[in-house]
Amino acid sequence: MGHSQAGMGVAWGDYDGDTRPDIFATHFEDDYNTLYRNEGAGLFADVSVAAGLGRTSFHFVGFGTGFFDRDNDRDLDLLVANGHVYPQIERAGSGTAYAQPNQLLDNRGTHFELLLPRAGDSLGPAKVSRGSAIADYDNDGDLDILVTNLDDRPTLLRNDVGNRHNWLGVELVGKESNRGGIGARLYLAAGGKVQVRDIISGSSFLSSEDPRAHLGLGRIETVDSLRVRWPSGAVQVLKDLRINQYLVVEEDGTASGR
């Protein structure tokens, strides 16, 4: 049996590329953030330690989080926004701070490696962070980060690395389904790999992300197919898609680029 955890933030995404989305949850200090691998049939396994996440969060209080392909290399990396809840914690002598650095973890296939903060580099100064939203706010083909901070201005982190690789963005417009396509699942086949994205309306901690699906393609220049399973049950398959664009897909069968 396991034990109860704080569970502030939550992320949903297929980190291991097996087409079954997994769950990541952030927790309080003196505990590790938890990665639950989707085993199928409604079962999830705690693989946090095996995935290299056992020690990275132990001295932090995690709130915001999200899976996202930061460098468009076709796998999902992790963001964790940290901040303590007790302003007086620094007087307790535990070595824990109220303002805490946020973390970026790089997906290495079978495990995650802490990319930032490291060797003097960081995601900006330490703050008391809470929610986080991941979106391509400048529409340049890579995903940026917005973090809200307690009693402070938000932090906007522009990504200037990801669009060195190819990508495809998808915006859904429902007709029989809801207008935003919330609940739809996308399957992108390219380069012998299938990527899965779910269109969801909330994530992280009290946050909502870009409603468009974003899929990195690395150096791949050809998309074999994009299959959309709408909430209505309709299935739509698109082929011969141009990359490095935001594609608007309507449930009635039309698609156009932006």
C-alpha positions as CSV (number, residue, x, y, z in Angstrom):
1,M,0.0,0.0,0.0
2,G,1.1,3.6,-0.6
3,H,0.7,6.7,1.5
4,S,-1.2,9.9,1.0
5,Q,0.5,12.8,-0.8
6,A,-0.2,16.5,-1.1
7,G,-1.0,16.5,-4.9
8,M,-1.0,20.1,-5.9
9,G,-0.3,20.0,-9.6
10,V,-1.0,17.4,-12.3
11,A,0.2,16.8,-15.8
12,W,-1.2,14.3,-18.4
13,G,0.9,13.1,-21.3
14,D,2.6,10.1,-23.0
15,Y,6.2,10.6,-21.8
16,D,7.4,7.1,-22.9
17,G,5.9,7.1,-26.4
18,D,3.7,3.9,-26.0
19,T,0.5,5.8,-27.0
20,R,-0.9,5.5,-23.4
21,P,-0.9,8.9,-21.6
22,D,0.8,8.9,-18.2
23,I,0.3,11.1,-15.1
24,F,2.7,13.3,-13.2
25,A,1.8,14.9,-9.9
26,T,3.6,17.4,-7.7
27,H,3.7,17.2,-3.9
28,F,5.0,18.8,-0.7
29,E,8.6,18.9,0.6
30,D,10.2,15.7,2.1
31,D,8.3,13.7,-0.6
32,Y,9.0,13.1,-4.3
33,N,6.9,14.2,-7.2
34,T,5.2,11.1,-8.6
35,L,5.3,9.8,-12.2
36,Y,2.6,7.2,-12.8
37,R,3.2,5.1,-16.0
38,N,0.0,4.0,-17.8
39,E,0.1,0.2,-17.8
40,G,-3.3,-0.1,-19.7
41,A,-6.6,-1.5,-18.5
42,G,-6.9,1.4,-16.1
43,L,-3.8,0.5,-14.1
44,F,-0.9,2.9,-13.4
45,A,2.5,2.1,-11.9
46,D,4.7,4.5,-9.7
47,V,7.9,4.7,-11.7
48,S,9.2,7.9,-10.2
49,V,12.5,6.6,-8.8
50,A,13.3,4.5,-11.9
51,A,12.6,7.6,-14.1
52,G,15.1,9.7,-12.1
53,L,12.5,11.8,-10.3
54,G,13.1,10.5,-6.8
55,R,15.5,13.1,-5.6
56,T,14.9,16.1,-7.8
57,S,11.9,17.3,-5.9
58,F,12.5,16.2,-2.3
59,H,13.4,19.7,-0.9
60,F,10.8,21.6,-2.9
61,V,7.0,22.3,-2.8
62,G,5.7,21.6,-6.3
63,F,2.7,23.4,-7.7
64,G,2.5,24.0,-11.4
65,T,3.6,21.4,-13.8
66,G,3.2,20.2,-17.4
67,F,4.5,17.8,-20.0
68,F,5.7,19.5,-23.2
69,D,8.2,19.0,-26.0
70,R,10.5,21.9,-25.2
71,D,12.9,21.3,-28.1
72,N,10.5,19.6,-30.7
73,D,12.5,16.4,-30.6
74,R,9.3,14.2,-30.4
75,D,9.3,13.4,-26.7
76,L,7.7,15.2,-23.7
77,D,9.8,17.0,-21.2
78,L,8.6,18.2,-17.8
79,L,8.2,21.6,-16.1
80,V,7.8,22.0,-12.3
81,A,6.9,25.3,-10.7
82,N,7.9,25.4,-7.0
83,G,7.2,27.6,-4.0
84,H,6.7,27.0,-0.3
85,V,3.5,27.8,1.6
86,Y,5.1,29.0,4.8
87,P,6.9,32.5,4.6
88,Q,8.6,31.7,7.9
89,I,10.1,28.4,6.7
90,E,13.6,29.9,6.3
91,R,13.8,30.6,10.1
92,A,13.1,26.9,10.9
93,G,16.7,25.9,10.0
94,S,15.6,23.1,7.7
95,G,17.5,24.5,4.7
96,T,14.2,25.0,2.8
97,A,13.4,28.4,1.3
98,Y,10.1,30.2,0.7
99,A,11.0,31.3,-2.8
100,Q,12.2,28.3,-4.8
101,P,13.7,27.7,-8.2
102,N,11.5,26.2,-10.9
103,Q,12.7,23.1,-12.7
104,L,13.0,21.9,-16.3
105,L,13.5,18.2,-16.7
106,D,14.7,16.7,-20.0
107,N,13.2,13.4,-21.3
108,R,16.0,11.0,-22.0
109,G,13.7,8.1,-23.1
110,T,13.7,5.9,-20.1
111,H,14.3,8.6,-17.5
112,F,14.4,12.4,-16.9
113,E,17.5,14.5,-16.3
114,L,17.4,17.8,-14.4
115,L,18.3,20.4,-17.0
116,L,17.5,23.6,-15.0
117,P,18.5,24.9,-12.5
118,R,22.1,23.7,-13.0
119,A,25.6,25.1,-13.2
120,G,24.4,28.7,-12.6
121,D,21.6,28.6,-15.2
122,S,18.0,28.7,-14.2
123,L,14.4,29.6,-15.3
124,G,14.8,33.0,-13.8
125,P,15.1,34.1,-10.2
126,A,13.6,31.9,-7.4
127,K,10.0,33.0,-6.6
128,V,7.0,31.6,-4.8
129,S,5.5,30.0,-7.9
130,R,2.0,28.5,-8.2
131,G,0.3,28.0,-11.5
132,S,1.9,27.4,-14.9
133,A,0.7,27.6,-18.5
134,I,2.5,26.2,-21.5
135,A,1.7,27.8,-24.9
136,D,3.2,29.1,-28.0
137,Y,2.2,32.7,-27.3
138,D,4.3,34.2,-30.1
139,N,3.3,31.5,-32.7
140,D,6.8,30.8,-33.7
141,G,6.6,27.0,-33.5
142,D,7.9,26.3,-30.0
143,L,6.3,26.2,-26.6
144,D,6.8,29.0,-24.1
145,I,6.1,29.1,-20.4
146,L,4.0,31.4,-18.2
147,V,4.3,31.0,-14.4
148,T,2.2,32.8,-11.8
149,N,4.0,33.9,-8.6
150,L,2.5,34.7,-5.2
151,D,2.6,38.5,-4.4
152,D,4.7,39.1,-7.5
153,R,4.4,39.6,-11.2
154,P,4.2,36.5,-13.4
155,T,7.2,35.1,-15.2
156,L,7.1,34.7,-19.0
157,L,9.8,32.5,-20.4
158,R,10.1,32.7,-24.2
159,N,11.5,29.6,-25.9
160,D,14.2,30.4,-28.5
161,V,15.4,26.8,-29.0
162,G,12.5,24.5,-30.0
163,N,11.8,25.9,-33.4
164,R,15.2,24.8,-34.7
165,H,13.3,21.5,-35.2
166,N,10.2,20.8,-37.3
167,W,6.7,20.7,-35.7
168,L,3.0,20.7,-36.3
169,G,0.3,22.5,-34.4
170,V,-3.4,21.5,-34.5
171,E,-6.4,23.6,-33.5
172,L,-9.7,21.8,-33.4
173,V,-13.1,23.3,-34.1
174,G,-16.0,21.1,-33.1
175,K,-19.4,21.0,-34.8
176,E,-21.3,18.1,-33.3
177,S,-18.7,18.0,-30.5
178,N,-18.1,21.0,-28.3
179,R,-16.6,24.0,-30.0
180,G,-13.1,23.6,-28.7
181,G,-12.9,19.9,-29.3
182,I,-12.2,19.3,-25.5
183,G,-11.9,15.5,-25.0
184,A,-10.6,14.8,-28.5
185,R,-7.5,12.6,-29.0
186,L,-5.0,13.1,-31.8
187,Y,-2.7,10.4,-33.2
188,L,0.2,11.7,-35.4
189,A,2.1,9.1,-37.4
190,A,5.5,10.3,-38.6
191,G,9.0,8.7,-38.9
192,G,7.8,5.3,-37.7
193,K,6.5,6.8,-34.4
194,V,3.0,7.6,-33.2
195,Q,2.5,10.6,-31.0
196,V,-0.7,11.1,-28.9
197,R,-2.2,14.3,-27.7
198,D,-5.4,14.8,-25.7
199,I,-7.2,18.2,-25.9
200,I,-8.0,19.1,-22.3
201,S,-9.3,22.2,-20.6
202,G,-7.4,22.3,-17.4
203,S,-4.0,21.2,-16.0
204,S,-1.1,22.1,-13.8
205,F,-2.3,24.0,-10.7
206,L,-5.5,26.1,-11.2
207,S,-4.3,26.7,-14.8
208,S,-5.3,26.1,-18.4
209,E,-2.9,25.7,-21.3
210,D,-2.9,26.4,-25.0
211,P,-6.0,24.6,-26.4
212,R,-4.0,23.8,-29.5
213,A,-2.1,20.5,-29.7
214,H,1.7,20.9,-30.4
215,L,3.7,18.1,-31.7
216,G,7.5,18.1,-32.3
217,L,8.9,16.4,-35.4
218,G,12.6,16.7,-35.0
219,R,14.2,16.5,-38.4
220,I,11.3,14.7,-39.9
221,E,9.8,16.5,-42.9
222,T,6.9,14.2,-43.8
223,V,3.7,13.4,-41.8
224,D,2.2,10.1,-42.6
225,S,-1.2,10.8,-41.1
226,L,-3.1,12.7,-38.4
227,R,-6.1,10.9,-36.9
228,V,-8.6,12.8,-34.8
229,R,-11.0,11.0,-32.6
230,W,-13.7,13.6,-31.7
231,P,-15.8,13.5,-28.5
232,S,-18.8,12.7,-30.6
233,G,-17.2,9.5,-31.7
234,A,-16.4,10.6,-35.2
235,V,-12.9,9.8,-36.5
236,Q,-11.2,12.0,-39.1
237,V,-8.0,11.1,-40.9
238,L,-5.8,13.7,-42.6
239,K,-2.8,13.1,-44.9
240,D,-0.3,15.0,-46.9
241,L,0.0,17.7,-44.3
242,R,2.5,20.6,-44.5
243,I,4.7,20.9,-41.5
244,N,5.7,23.9,-39.4
245,Q,2.2,25.4,-39.4
246,Y,-0.8,25.6,-37.2
247,L,-3.5,23.4,-38.8
248,V,-7.2,24.3,-38.1
249,V,-9.3,21.1,-38.3
250,E,-13.0,21.3,-38.3
251,E,-15.2,18.4,-37.4
252,D,-17.1,18.6,-40.7
253,G,-13.9,17.5,-42.5
254,T,-12.3,20.7,-43.6
255,A,-8.7,21.7,-42.7
256,S,-6.7,24.8,-43.3
257,G,-3.3,26.1,-42.3
258,R,-2.4,29.3,-40.5
